[in-house]
Amino acid sequence: MKRFLLLSALLLALFMPGIFAQGEVSPQPIDREATGPTRQLYRYLRDKVWGRQVLAGCQARWDYNTTDADGIRERAGKYPAVNIFDFQHFRQRNLNYLAPTAKQWNDAGGIVGFIWHWSVPVDPELTPKDGFAFYTPTGAEGRRPGTLFSARRAVQEGTPEQRIINENLDTIVRYLLHYQEQGIPILWRPFHEAAGNTNRGGKAWFWWGNDGAEAFKKLYLYAQRYLMQRGVHNLIYIWTSELDDDDWYPGDEYVDIVARDQYRVASDHGSFKQQFDLLRSKYPTKMLALAECDVVPSAAAMEQDEARWLFVAPWTTPFVFSRQNDDAFWKQFLGEKLILTRDEVNRAGTYRLDIDHASGIYAKGERAVVTCHAEEVPLDSVRVRVYLNNMLSREFSLMPASRDFTALELALDSTCAVSVELQERHGKPASIGYVVAPEGFRAGYDEPADLMQYWADQKQQLKALPMQVKTTPLVVPAQYQGKYVCQDVEINCLGPAPVRGYMAKPVGAKKKSLPIVILCRAAGVSGYWCRCQVGECVGNAALGGGALSLDLNAHGMLNGQKDDYYRMLENGLLRNYWEHNAADRETYYFRGMYLRLLRAIEYMASQPEWDGKRIIVIGESQGGGQAMAAAGLDERVSAVCVHVPAMQDLGGARAGRRSGWPQPIENHPQLDASMLDATLPYFDGALLIRHSRAEIFCEMGLIDTTCPPASVWASLNAAPGKKTVNCVPYRTHAWPSNEEHPSWRNDYLQPRLDFIENYLK
């Protein structure tokens, strides 16, 4: 355990505000042979954390465990970023420091730390007969045996003390090299609190300080050299300050981080600003950590006081979970923007992949070159994975020597969708995709001979049901008032739900003067993107020279309800709706969805303002799938504008590739394949679109695994109408974000909006 500063007069003298001399933290750790992962972690701490954010940490319970970290996770829902193990029980045979505990923490994204309560013989004759201790007799305060083991003699050649510490270090070397081989960098804090009370008229608490400052520094350097000379290069070295112990400091060239252990200073989750500022003034070129404490500083206090410790790690029981550090505090603390938790640690660099064809399209036999642009020269190896038609084909590692390097060169002689993923250890993957000879993609299913007869029968049943329409006027946004009207529309339909949506049009429009715009919604139930929006509906009515606009509700659920209503449906009646009755074409969920779409088209075409020529259906993902189905099932649909469309090539798995969403074959292993094969082709956009002459504008993401590019191309190749196809090499299923968003808006989104606007003029 730790000692406490109790001399209030000394504290007042120490904590007088001083002038901070800003220094530059070294870009490299003090070990010039540090491993790549170690340099990577150091760079992350220096460049991305220090002075900007604070890593949440905690201690192990005296040895090799994550007990307190697990407790924090149970109480607050997140793990701290740093777990500090202890080599105190390195002698115990029943404690296996070679177990995968540290690796599991590291592989999960966490940062590994180690402290060492280094026990040596209590017996003056250096035999184990009286046991072992790390406290001096003074530090033990009579609670347990103390040791007078000599730090001075420990570094003298040929002494029994040196033999003992060498034997102990050899054991620790074995463990550290084991972690090093596993790619684990370590925050290494040996010989903590060495000075104890020696500079305040007292004694050292631990044996490594009992012979004074000079003996301690020699011991610190001896151990450091010992480890390095035996090939241990995965350590970031931390020295712990007692604030008044400048003469105990080993020197800048031997220390990466200066730490403070702070207890029993009046603090209501205060930042320990005075200690922080004092250490900054003394060690301006070092990062500062609060390696131990009883009361954890709050994020607000650290921000307000500009005392952003590199990491804060409360000591284990009884402090980590206490009256001050209760469950409510931990939950708030780990939720603060300033505080980094394990899932937020990203010690890897930033990477961007490019291909040499901006279109993302290559011919058979043409060599594709994928290049990588890194934020900085990688310090660890990067893993490259190559997927062909969404199946992992190749995996290898690179150790780049520069920021810009070639990740892959590949030529293929057959039609294929390729995605390349590059990932540094513990980093987020960067991906890019392209297609080879995409004109060769064909639907996985053959078209059933009765496909169109099936839908003719469905439409006949729909026509036989007299149309009943209910409308309710809606208030339009202020900028549209007096120019456009909007109403909630409900139309009876075959199947489990009616057609529901919002319909808008310009005020006073003439007969046969307006095109029709139908917006189909993306997958989901409770998300805002799944629900009709008055503003969007009226906005579509204002496109071109004005239009009849319908914002179609995919599920026939009520519009304009409170969030609880949609969450109830999402967790109840519409839970995993895309799986409902997939083996029965008469009750399959998408039958009702397509029938509602056909009924909606019929209603919109009955409006006297329709020009009788133009119906454009717009949709993303599931909405895009509905749009393609609409074009195939109703010849009046003259254009579709889709991006990352779903429900295309539902039989892709039958052709050895990933099917389009909802991947029914892949996601229904419990169903007999023949049952699915008897249903899915009737709802496959890649088969339905063959029966349309509509013009198509399509955007696809070449690293989209939800609606894979192969599935989209299988549909486009079957469509006989005019096509405009935009492939986005860096797009997943979602809209691109961050640095890619502006270029995507200019290069892909704007052309899509222009197509719609021009079509409606």
Buried (B, 14 or more C-beta within 10 A) or exposed (E): EBBEBEBEEBBEEBBEEEEBEEEEBBEEBBBEEBBBBBBBBBBBBBBBBBBEBBBBBBBBBBBBBBBBBEBBBEBBEBBBBBBBBBBBBBEEEEBEBEEEBBBEBBBBBBBBBBBBBBBBBBBEEBEEEEEBBBBBBBBBEEEEBBBBBBBBBBBEEEBEBBEBBBEBBEEBBBBBBBBBEBBBBBBBBBBBBBBBBBBBEBEBBBBBBBBBBEBBBBBBBBBBEBBBEBEBBBBBBBBBBBBBBEEBBBEBEBBBBBBBBBBEBEBEBBBBBBBBBBBBEBBBEBBBBBBBBBBBBBBBBBBEBEBBBBBBBBBBEEBBBBEBBEEEBBBBBBEBEBBBBBEBBBBBBBBBBBBEBEEBBBEEEBEBBBBBEBEEEBBBBBBBBBBBBBEEEEEEEBEBEEBEBEBBEBEBEEBBBBBBBBBBBBBEBBBBBBBBBBEBBBBBBEBBEEBBEBBEEBBEEBEEEEBEEEEEEBEBEEEBEEBBBBBBBBBBBBBBBBBBBBBBBBEEBEEEBBBBBBBBBBBBBBEEEBBBBBBBBBBBBBBBEBBBBBBBBBBBBBBEEEEEBBEBBBEEBBEEBBBBBBBEBEBBBBBBBBBBBBBBBBBBBEBEBBBEEBBBBBBBBBBBBBBBBBBBBBEBBBBBBBBBBBBBBBBBBBBEBBBBBBBBBEBBEEBEEEEBBBBBBBBBBBBBBBBBEBBBBBBBBBBBBBBBBBBBBBBBBBBEBEEEBBBBBBBBBEBBEEEBEEEBEEEBBEEBEEBBEEBBE
